[in-house]
C-alpha cells in the first residue's frame, strides 16, 4: 500500500555552482533513496565525480551539457538521464542568463564518503 509522507522537510545547501534542496523525512520514508532539487547558476557546473549509487536526473528547466569520460551531450527541460554506479559525470549550465534546475533521485541514499572527485 502506498504511504503518504507526513513529515517531509528540506535542507537547503549552498554549493559553489548554485543550491541543492535535499528532501528529508523524520518518519524514515526516504530511507531507501536521496531526493534533491538542484539549481545550477548560469555559466556554472557541478564538480566531476563518481559514486556507487544509481542516480536519475529529471531536467525541470533550463539547458545543460552532461559530461562523461568519453562523451558529452546536451539536455533540456523534460529530459531524463540515468547515471550508472561508478560512472564519472558532471553537469554544466549552458546558459549565461537562466538557471538550470533538475531533480535527482539516488538509490541507495547518498553517502558523501563514497564520492570520488576528479579535476
SULQUIMO-V902529 format. One record per residue. N is the residue number from 1. RES is the residue in one letter. SS is DSSP state (alpha for helix, beta for strand, coil for the rest). PHI is phi in radians with two decimals (999 if undefined). PSI is psi in degrees with one decimal (999 if undefined). Layout:
N/RES/SS/PHI/PSI, N/RES/SS/PHI/PSI
This chain:
1/X/coil/999/134.0, 2/X/coil/-1.04/149.2, 3/X/coil/-1.99/131.6, 4/X/coil/-1.51/126.5, 5/X/coil/-1.27/122.8, 6/X/coil/-1.88/-14.3, 7/X/coil/-2.33/44.8, 8/X/beta/-1.30/140.5, 9/X/beta/-2.31/-171.7, 10/X/beta/-2.61/138.2, 11/X/beta/-1.80/127.6, 12/X/beta/-1.73/121.3, 13/X/beta/-2.09/120.0, 14/X/beta/-1.39/134.8, 15/X/beta/-2.14/161.1, 16/X/coil/-1.03/-26.0, 17/X/coil/-1.67/-10.3, 18/X/beta/2.77/-132.6, 19/X/beta/-2.44/156.9, 20/X/beta/-2.21/130.1, 21/X/beta/-1.94/110.1, 22/X/beta/-1.74/121.7, 23/X/beta/-1.23/140.2, 24/X/beta/-2.28/158.8, 25/X/beta/-2.53/130.6, 26/X/coil/-1.30/-25.3, 27/X/coil/-1.54/5.6, 28/X/coil/1.33/14.5, 29/X/coil/-1.16/-22.4, 30/X/coil/-1.76/30.9, 31/X/coil/-1.27/-16.2, 32/X/coil/-1.80/0.3, 33/X/coil/-2.74/162.0, 34/X/beta/-1.96/135.3, 35/X/beta/-2.18/122.8, 36/X/beta/-2.26/146.2, 37/X/beta/-1.92/122.0, 38/X/beta/-2.06/138.5, 39/X/beta/-2.08/126.4, 40/X/beta/-1.82/122.5, 41/X/coil/-1.13/157.6, 42/X/coil/-0.91/132.5, 43/X/coil/1.32/3.0, 44/X/coil/-1.80/173.1, 45/X/beta/-2.63/156.3, 46/X/coil/-1.31/170.1, 47/X/coil/-1.32/152.6, 48/X/beta/-1.40/125.6, 49/X/beta/-2.72/172.9, 50/X/beta/-2.51/162.5, 51/X/coil/-2.80/163.1, 52/X/coil/-1.43/0.9, 53/X/coil/-1.59/150.6, 54/X/beta/-1.21/143.8, 55/X/beta/-2.42/131.3, 56/X/beta/-2.06/131.2, 57/X/beta/-1.96/139.9, 58/X/beta/-2.19/118.4, 59/X/beta/-1.37/116.8, 60/X/beta/-1.46/-47.2, 61/X/beta/-2.71/154.7, 62/X/coil/1.67/-176.0, 63/X/beta/-2.37/141.3, 64/X/beta/-2.57/-179.0, 65/X/beta/-2.23/125.8, 66/X/beta/-1.57/128.5, 67/X/beta/-1.96/130.0, 68/X/coil/-2.13/-168.1, 69/X/coil/-1.16/-51.8, 70/X/coil/-2.12/22.0, 71/X/coil/-2.62/160.7, 72/X/beta/-2.71/134.2, 73/X/beta/-2.65/157.1, 74/X/beta/-1.52/148.8, 75/X/beta/-2.34/155.9, 76/X/beta/-2.62/176.2, 77/X/coil/-0.84/132.0, 78/X/coil/1.69/-13.2, 79/X/coil/-1.38/147.4, 80/X/beta/-2.13/134.8, 81/X/beta/-2.24/136.3, 82/X/beta/-1.93/126.4, 83/X/beta/-1.85/118.1, 84/X/coil/-1.32/154.1, 85/X/coil/-0.94/134.4, 86/X/coil/1.44/-7.4, 87/X/coil/-1.34/128.1, 88/X/coil/-1.29/131.9, 89/X/beta/-2.65/159.4, 90/X/beta/-2.77/146.1, 91/X/beta/-2.18/129.0, 92/X/beta/-2.06/147.1, 93/X/beta/-1.46/120.8, 94/X/coil/-1.31/-22.9, 95/X/coil/-1.52/146.7, 96/X/coil/-1.67/-1.8, 97/X/coil/-2.12/-35.0, 98/X/coil/-2.00/143.4, 99/X/coil/-1.23/158.5, 100/X/beta/-1.94/122.6, 101/X/beta/-2.10/133.9, 102/X/beta/-2.56/154.1, 103/X/beta/-1.69/135.8, 104/X/beta/-2.07/129.0, 105/X/beta/-2.12/124.3, 106/X/beta/-2.19/133.8, 107/X/beta/-2.47/134.6, 108/X/coil/-1.12/176.9, 109/X/coil/-0.95/151.2, 110/X/coil/-1.08/137.5, 111/X/coil/-2.19/105.5, 112/X/alpha/-0.98/-30.5, 113/X/alpha/-1.21/-18.7, 114/X/alpha/-1.66/3.3, 115/X/coil/-1.50/133.7, 116/X/beta/-1.92/126.5, 117/X/beta/-1.77/146.4, 118/X/beta/-2.17/150.0, 119/X/coil/-1.62/999
